[in-house]
Amino acid sequence: MRIVRTGAVIIVAMAAAVALGNAKIQIGFTKLVKPAEGSALAKAGCVVCHAKMGKADLNPFGKHMADAMKALKTKELTKPVLDKIAKLDSDKDKATNEQELKAGTLPGHPKSKPAPESAPAK
Ligand SMILES: [Ca+2]
């Protein structure tokens, strides 16, 4: 019984640590990207990088970000991390991550993308 309880405490503590780590990344993201108020990006929260709210699974943008953080040997979301993945199109919707972040759309979800009229006029 005691072992089960200790195991449960460890699992809860680990989940809290993961949630805190993600919150730190999310705060860093908001500071760096400054998503426009009311945009899909501002409202998305965890879903910017995760497949679903409250789930550990990363979407394609989250995976690229995690790879970039690993390559740069950091556990924090920094500008060099964002710069490293700026030119990628993580969700393959023909808009780069940088374009999506500027437009306030979700770079990890192909159904969320900048409106075509936001492209520069010729
Ligand atoms: Ca995209």
Residues whose N, C-alpha, C, O or C-beta is under 5 A from the ligand:
A	BS01	CA	D89 S90 D91 K92 D93 K94 A95 T96 N97 P107
